[in-house]
Amino acid sequence: MKKLITFFGLSMIVLSACSKPVTMDDEQKMMENESSTEMMEESEMSMEKDMSGTIVDGTYQLVPAESAMNWKGKKVTGEHYGRVQVQSGSVDRVGGVWSNAQFTIDMSSIVSDDLEGENATSLENHLKSEDFFNVAEYPTAELVASTIEDQGDGTVKAMADLTIKGITKPVEVVLMITPVDSTKLVASGNLVLDRTLWDVRYGSGKFFSDLGDKLVDDEMSFELNLTFMTDQNAMMQMEKEGEMTQE
């Protein structure tokens, strides 16, 4: 009987301890623990976001298959637009500073996107002829940046030398640099040229009179969307694309 009473008494003590009411101190500790956990989770998420948006130093190579250079030209009766392929390019980043940017543009790849069939072919052949870019003699154009200045908010201003048809002239282009991850980025911007400075005179009012509806605007604009990856990643990407092309 004594053993039974003793067991019963111990059981009551244990139950009493387990059912002890939660005090204000206990609630405060629980809230502090929850807040600490939330802060740690937010910090981890912030670190992941920062890492994905950080551009690391290194040499970045252009990824041609993921890059585009869209052109537009205007005339009295309307406009034409299309694409030209950026063949290759690279840019260095050292200590957060950009330098040594250079690009090769395949002028023989110029195509029209606003026309179809024979009309598109006719325009493309004209653009490739001596009237315009004379791609038989000058198949590529070169863009080499002399200085690249950080403008803040992810933008840079590049002063560069552009060579078309063997003629080199200075140009200025402002680019928005958007990181995709720590090894990949996209540079986007617009480049507006006076084509006559590179001896592209066809239909220009500066050199010909009485053109009527054959007058072609001297300005030609290019919209740039260029994808870059660090050396090793770019090589792997281009090898992968080459394998897919062979298949």
C-alpha positions as a Markdown table, in Angstrom:
| # | Residue | x | y | z |
|---|---|---|---|---|
| 1 | Met | 0.0 | 0.0 | 0.0 |
| 2 | Lys | 2.9 | 2.4 | 0.9 |
| 3 | Lys | 4.5 | 1.6 | -2.4 |
| 4 | Leu | 1.3 | 2.4 | -4.2 |
| 5 | Ile | 0.9 | 5.8 | -2.4 |
| 6 | Thr | 4.5 | 6.6 | -3.1 |
| 7 | Phe | 4.1 | 5.9 | -6.8 |
| 8 | Phe | 0.9 | 7.9 | -7.0 |
| 9 | Gly | 2.6 | 10.8 | -5.3 |
| 10 | Leu | 5.6 | 10.8 | -7.7 |
| 11 | Ser | 3.2 | 10.6 | -10.6 |
| 12 | Met | 1.3 | 13.7 | -9.4 |
| 13 | Ile | 4.6 | 15.6 | -9.1 |
| 14 | Val | 5.7 | 14.7 | -12.6 |
| 15 | Leu | 2.3 | 15.6 | -14.0 |
| 16 | Ser | 2.3 | 18.8 | -12.1 |
| 17 | Ala | 5.7 | 19.7 | -13.5 |
| 18 | Cys | 4.7 | 18.9 | -17.1 |
| 19 | Ser | 1.5 | 21.0 | -16.8 |
| 20 | Lys | 3.4 | 24.0 | -15.4 |
| 21 | Pro | 1.8 | 27.1 | -16.9 |
| 22 | Val | 3.9 | 29.1 | -19.5 |
| 23 | Thr | 5.1 | 32.3 | -17.9 |
| 24 | Met | 5.7 | 35.7 | -19.6 |
| 25 | Asp | 9.5 | 35.0 | -19.5 |
| 26 | Asp | 8.9 | 31.8 | -21.4 |
| 27 | Glu | 6.8 | 33.5 | -24.0 |
| 28 | Gln | 9.5 | 36.2 | -24.5 |
| 29 | Lys | 12.2 | 33.6 | -24.9 |
| 30 | Met | 10.0 | 31.8 | -27.5 |
| 31 | Met | 9.4 | 35.0 | -29.4 |
| 32 | Glu | 13.2 | 35.8 | -29.3 |
| 33 | Asn | 14.0 | 32.4 | -30.7 |
| 34 | Glu | 11.4 | 32.8 | -33.5 |
| 35 | Ser | 12.8 | 36.3 | -34.3 |
| 36 | Ser | 16.3 | 35.0 | -34.4 |
| 37 | Thr | 15.4 | 32.2 | -36.7 |
| 38 | Glu | 13.6 | 34.6 | -39.1 |
| 39 | Met | 16.6 | 36.9 | -39.1 |
| 40 | Met | 18.9 | 34.1 | -40.0 |
| 41 | Glu | 16.6 | 32.9 | -42.8 |
| 42 | Glu | 16.4 | 36.5 | -44.2 |
| 43 | Ser | 20.2 | 36.9 | -43.9 |
| 44 | Glu | 20.7 | 33.6 | -45.8 |
| 45 | Met | 18.3 | 34.7 | -48.6 |
| 46 | Ser | 20.0 | 38.1 | -48.8 |
| 47 | Met | 23.4 | 36.4 | -49.1 |
| 48 | Glu | 22.1 | 34.2 | -51.9 |
| 49 | Lys | 20.7 | 37.2 | -53.7 |
| 50 | Asp | 23.9 | 39.2 | -53.3 |
| 51 | Met | 26.0 | 36.3 | -54.6 |
| 52 | Ser | 23.7 | 35.9 | -57.7 |
| 53 | Gly | 24.0 | 39.6 | -58.5 |
| 54 | Thr | 27.7 | 40.0 | -57.9 |
| 55 | Ile | 30.0 | 40.4 | -61.0 |
| 56 | Val | 33.3 | 38.9 | -60.2 |
| 57 | Asp | 36.7 | 40.0 | -61.7 |
| 58 | Gly | 38.0 | 38.2 | -64.7 |
| 59 | Thr | 37.9 | 38.1 | -68.5 |
| 60 | Tyr | 34.4 | 37.8 | -70.0 |
| 61 | Gln | 33.9 | 36.3 | -73.5 |
| 62 | Leu | 30.9 | 37.1 | -75.7 |
| 63 | Val | 28.4 | 34.3 | -76.3 |
| 64 | Pro | 27.4 | 34.9 | -79.9 |
| 65 | Ala | 24.4 | 32.6 | -79.8 |
| 66 | Glu | 22.9 | 34.6 | -76.9 |
| 67 | Ser | 23.8 | 38.0 | -78.3 |
| 68 | Ala | 21.9 | 40.3 | -80.7 |
| 69 | Met | 22.7 | 43.5 | -82.6 |
| 70 | Asn | 19.6 | 44.9 | -84.2 |
| 71 | Trp | 19.8 | 47.7 | -86.8 |
| 72 | Lys | 17.4 | 50.3 | -88.1 |
| 73 | Gly | 17.6 | 52.7 | -91.0 |
| 74 | Lys | 15.0 | 55.3 | -92.1 |
| 75 | Lys | 14.1 | 56.8 | -95.4 |
| 76 | Val | 11.5 | 59.3 | -96.7 |
| 77 | Thr | 9.0 | 56.5 | -97.5 |
| 78 | Gly | 9.5 | 54.5 | -94.3 |
| 79 | Glu | 12.1 | 52.4 | -92.5 |
| 80 | His | 13.9 | 49.1 | -92.6 |
| 81 | Tyr | 15.2 | 47.0 | -89.7 |
| 82 | Gly | 17.0 | 43.7 | -89.1 |
| 83 | Arg | 20.0 | 42.0 | -87.5 |
| 84 | Val | 23.7 | 41.6 | -87.8 |
| 85 | Gln | 25.7 | 39.1 | -85.9 |
| 86 | Val | 28.4 | 40.0 | -83.3 |
| 87 | Gln | 31.0 | 37.4 | -84.2 |
| 88 | Ser | 33.3 | 37.6 | -81.1 |
| 89 | Gly | 34.2 | 39.9 | -78.2 |
| 90 | Ser | 35.7 | 40.1 | -74.8 |
| 91 | Val | 36.1 | 42.5 | -71.9 |
| 92 | Asp | 38.2 | 42.5 | -68.7 |
| 93 | Arg | 37.2 | 43.3 | -65.2 |
| 94 | Val | 40.0 | 43.9 | -62.6 |
| 95 | Gly | 39.3 | 45.4 | -59.2 |
| 96 | Gly | 35.8 | 46.2 | -60.3 |
| 97 | Val | 37.0 | 48.3 | -63.2 |
| 98 | Trp | 36.1 | 47.4 | -66.8 |
| 99 | Ser | 38.8 | 47.6 | -69.6 |
| 100 | Asn | 40.0 | 46.1 | -72.9 |
| 101 | Ala | 36.6 | 45.7 | -74.5 |
| 102 | Gln | 36.7 | 44.7 | -78.1 |
| 103 | Phe | 34.2 | 43.2 | -80.6 |
| 104 | Thr | 34.1 | 41.9 | -84.1 |
| 105 | Ile | 30.9 | 42.3 | -86.1 |
| 106 | Asp | 30.2 | 40.0 | -89.0 |
| 107 | Met | 28.9 | 42.5 | -91.6 |
| 108 | Ser | 28.2 | 39.7 | -94.1 |
| 109 | Ser | 25.5 | 38.4 | -91.8 |
| 110 | Ile | 23.3 | 41.5 | -92.1 |
| 111 | Val | 19.7 | 40.5 | -92.7 |
| 112 | Ser | 16.3 | 42.3 | -93.0 |
| 113 | Asp | 13.5 | 41.4 | -90.6 |
| 114 | Asp | 10.9 | 43.8 | -92.0 |
| 115 | Leu | 10.7 | 42.2 | -95.5 |
| 116 | Glu | 10.3 | 38.7 | -96.7 |
| 117 | Gly | 11.2 | 36.6 | -99.7 |
| 118 | Glu | 12.7 | 38.4 | -102.8 |
| 119 | Asn | 12.2 | 41.8 | -101.3 |
| 120 | Ala | 14.3 | 40.8 | -98.2 |
| 121 | Thr | 17.0 | 39.2 | -100.4 |
| 122 | Ser | 17.2 | 42.3 | -102.6 |
| 123 | Leu | 17.6 | 44.7 | -99.6 |
| 124 | Glu | 20.2 | 42.4 | -98.0 |
| 125 | Asn | 22.3 | 42.2 | -101.2 |
| 126 | His | 22.1 | 46.0 | -101.5 |
| 127 | Leu | 23.3 | 46.5 | -98.0 |
| 128 | Lys | 26.2 | 44.1 | -98.7 |
| 129 | Ser | 27.1 | 45.9 | -101.9 |
| 130 | Glu | 29.6 | 48.8 | -102.5 |
| 131 | Asp | 26.6 | 51.3 | -102.1 |
| 132 | Phe | 26.6 | 50.4 | -98.4 |
| 133 | Phe | 29.0 | 48.1 | -96.4 |
| 134 | Asn | 30.9 | 46.4 | -99.3 |
| 135 | Val | 31.2 | 43.2 | -97.3 |
| 136 | Ala | 33.2 | 41.5 | -100.1 |
| 137 | Glu | 36.1 | 43.7 | -99.3 |
| 138 | Tyr | 35.3 | 44.5 | -95.7 |
| 139 | Pro | 33.6 | 41.4 | -94.2 |
| 140 | Thr | 33.9 | 42.6 | -90.6 |
| 141 | Ala | 33.7 | 45.7 | -88.5 |
| 142 | Glu | 35.6 | 46.3 | -85.3 |
| 143 | Leu | 34.7 | 48.1 | -82.1 |
| 144 | Val | 37.5 | 48.7 | -79.6 |
| 145 | Ala | 36.8 | 50.6 | -76.3 |
| 146 | Ser | 39.5 | 53.1 | -75.3 |
| 147 | Thr | 37.9 | 54.0 | -71.9 |
| 148 | Ile | 35.0 | 52.6 | -69.9 |
| 149 | Glu | 33.6 | 54.8 | -67.1 |
| 150 | Asp | 31.3 | 53.5 | -64.4 |
| 151 | Gln | 28.2 | 55.8 | -64.3 |
| 152 | Gly | 26.5 | 54.2 | -61.3 |
| 153 | Asp | 23.2 | 52.3 | -61.2 |
| 154 | Gly | 24.7 | 49.5 | -63.3 |
| 155 | Thr | 25.5 | 51.7 | -66.3 |
| 156 | Val | 28.9 | 52.3 | -68.0 |
| 157 | Lys | 29.9 | 54.8 | -70.7 |
| 158 | Ala | 32.4 | 53.6 | -73.2 |
| 159 | Met | 34.4 | 55.7 | -75.6 |
| 160 | Ala | 35.4 | 53.5 | -78.5 |
| 161 | Asp | 36.9 | 53.4 | -82.0 |
| 162 | Leu | 34.6 | 51.9 | -84.6 |
| 163 | Thr | 36.1 | 50.6 | -87.8 |
| 164 | Ile | 33.8 | 50.1 | -90.8 |
| 165 | Lys | 35.0 | 49.7 | -94.4 |
| 166 | Gly | 38.6 | 50.3 | -93.1 |
| 167 | Ile | 37.6 | 53.7 | -91.7 |
| 168 | Thr | 38.0 | 54.3 | -87.9 |
| 169 | Lys | 36.0 | 56.9 | -86.1 |
| 170 | Pro | 35.3 | 57.6 | -82.4 |
| 171 | Val | 31.9 | 56.7 | -80.9 |
| 172 | Glu | 30.2 | 56.8 | -77.5 |
| 173 | Val | 27.9 | 54.2 | -76.2 |
| 174 | Val | 26.1 | 53.8 | -72.8 |
| 175 | Leu | 25.5 | 50.3 | -71.7 |
| 176 | Met | 23.4 | 48.8 | -68.8 |
| 177 | Ile | 25.2 | 45.9 | -67.2 |
| 178 | Thr | 22.8 | 43.3 | -65.8 |
| 179 | Pro | 24.3 | 40.3 | -63.9 |
| 180 | Val | 22.6 | 37.0 | -64.6 |
| 181 | Asp | 24.7 | 35.2 | -62.0 |
| 182 | Ser | 28.3 | 35.6 | -60.7 |
| 183 | Thr | 29.8 | 34.4 | -64.0 |
| 184 | Lys | 27.3 | 35.7 | -66.6 |
| 185 | Leu | 26.0 | 39.1 | -67.6 |
| 186 | Val | 24.1 | 41.0 | -70.2 |
| 187 | Ala | 25.2 | 44.4 | -71.6 |
| 188 | Ser | 22.4 | 46.4 | -73.4 |
| 189 | Gly | 22.4 | 49.8 | -75.0 |
| 190 | Asn | 22.0 | 51.8 | -78.2 |
| 191 | Leu | 24.5 | 53.0 | -80.7 |
| 192 | Val | 23.5 | 55.8 | -83.2 |
| 193 | Leu | 25.9 | 56.5 | -86.1 |
| 194 | Asp | 26.1 | 58.9 | -89.0 |
| 195 | Arg | 26.8 | 56.3 | -91.6 |
| 196 | Thr | 28.4 | 58.8 | -94.0 |
| 197 | Leu | 31.4 | 59.1 | -91.7 |
| 198 | Trp | 32.3 | 55.6 | -92.7 |
| 199 | Asp | 31.8 | 56.3 | -96.4 |
| 200 | Val | 28.3 | 54.8 | -96.6 |
| 201 | Arg | 26.8 | 57.6 | -98.8 |
| 202 | Tyr | 24.0 | 55.9 | -100.7 |
| 203 | Gly | 20.9 | 58.2 | -100.8 |
| 204 | Ser | 22.5 | 60.8 | -98.5 |
| 205 | Gly | 21.4 | 64.4 | -98.9 |
| 206 | Lys | 24.9 | 65.5 | -98.0 |
| 207 | Phe | 26.3 | 64.2 | -101.2 |
| 208 | Phe | 23.4 | 63.9 | -103.6 |
| 209 | Ser | 20.7 | 66.3 | -104.6 |
| 210 | Asp | 17.2 | 65.9 | -106.1 |
| 211 | Leu | 16.8 | 62.5 | -104.4 |
| 212 | Gly | 13.0 | 62.9 | -103.8 |
| 213 | Asp | 11.6 | 59.7 | -102.3 |
| 214 | Lys | 15.0 | 58.0 | -102.6 |
| 215 | Leu | 16.4 | 60.1 | -99.8 |
| 216 | Val | 17.9 | 57.9 | -97.0 |
| 217 | Asp | 18.5 | 59.2 | -93.5 |
| 218 | Asp | 22.2 | 59.5 | -92.6 |
| 219 | Glu | 21.6 | 58.2 | -89.1 |
| 220 | Met | 21.6 | 54.4 | -88.5 |
| 221 | Ser | 20.9 | 53.0 | -85.1 |
| 222 | Phe | 21.9 | 49.7 | -83.5 |
| 223 | Glu | 20.3 | 48.1 | -80.4 |
| 224 | Leu | 22.8 | 46.0 | -78.5 |
| 225 | Asn | 22.0 | 43.0 | -76.3 |
| 226 | Leu | 25.2 | 41.2 | -75.6 |
| 227 | Thr | 25.7 | 38.2 | -73.3 |
| 228 | Phe | 29.1 | 37.5 | -71.7 |
| 229 | Met | 30.4 | 34.7 | -69.6 |
| 230 | Thr | 33.7 | 34.2 | -67.8 |
| 231 | Asp | 36.4 | 32.5 | -69.9 |
| 232 | Gln | 35.8 | 28.9 | -68.7 |
| 233 | Asn | 32.0 | 29.1 | -68.7 |
| 234 | Ala | 31.9 | 30.7 | -72.1 |
| 235 | Met | 34.1 | 28.0 | -73.6 |
| 236 | Met | 31.9 | 25.3 | -72.1 |
| 237 | Gln | 28.8 | 27.1 | -73.5 |
| 238 | Met | 30.2 | 27.4 | -77.0 |
| 239 | Glu | 31.3 | 23.8 | -77.0 |
| 240 | Lys | 27.8 | 22.7 | -76.0 |
| 241 | Glu | 26.3 | 24.8 | -78.7 |
| 242 | Gly | 28.7 | 23.4 | -81.2 |
| 243 | Glu | 27.7 | 19.8 | -80.3 |
| 244 | Met | 24.0 | 20.7 | -80.6 |
| 245 | Thr | 24.6 | 22.2 | -84.1 |
| 246 | Gln | 26.4 | 19.0 | -85.2 |
| 247 | Glu | 23.5 | 16.9 | -84.0 |
